């Protein structure tokens, strides 16, 4: 099992084997999901910005509320083991 050390500023280096297994590249985003007394590391494949303009809307939207709703929904799916593709 690969391991790493937490740096002075809280930074982690994800071991190469783990990055390759998850298909992670420089600049990719990951989610740290607390699960019991541990943490699950999951790649984040899409963001709200990626979906911008994909749904027609009438009038102005409360984007802060939309972001909060998406964040909560994604966190719920990640903690239950679902993926964005499910």
N, C-alpha and C positions, 0 to 999 in steps of 0.2 A: 504494500500500500504506500503510494508516494506521500510524502509530507513536506512541509515547508515551515519556515519561521516567520513570525510577524515582525516586521521591521519597526524601526524607531517611530515612524509616523503612521503606523497601523497598516502599512502596505504589505501585500502578499505577492509572491511570485508563484503563478500556477505552473506546476511541473509540466515539462514538454509532453510527456505521455498523456497527461490529462487534457491539455490543450488540443492535442491531436485527436484524442478520443471524442471530445465535444465539438471538434471542428472550429475551434476558436482561433482568431487571428488578431493582430494588433488593432486596437480601436473597437473591438466587439464589446458589447455590454453583457454582463452576467448578473443574475439575481442570487442573493444569498437568502435562502429561506430557512428560518429556524424550524427545526423538526425535533421535538423532544429535547434532549440535552445536546444536540448536534446541529449542524448546518448543512443544507443541501445546496450545492452550486449548480445553477441551471443557466444555460445560454438564453439570452433574450433575443428572439429572432425578428420581432417587429416592434415598432413604437407607434405611438399615436400620429407622429409626423409622417410615417410611412403611409398611413391610411388617409391623410389629408386630401380632401376633394373627392374621395371615392363614394360618398353618399350625398345626394342632393338635399339641401335644407332650405327652409324658408325663414328669412330674417336672421338676426344676430343670434349667436349661441354663447352660452356660458361655458367657455373652454376649461376653466378651472374645475367646474363640476364634472365635465366630461372626463377630464384627466383623472380626477379622484375616483370616479366610477370605474374607469378602465383599470386603474392601479389596483383597486380593491378586488375586482373580478379576476385579474391576472394572479394576484397573490392567493386568492382562494383556490384557483385551479392548480397553481404550483404546489401548494401545501397538500392538495389531495392527490398529487401525482399525475394529473392531467398535463398535456402539453398544448401549445398553441394550435397544433394540427388536429387535436382530438375533437 
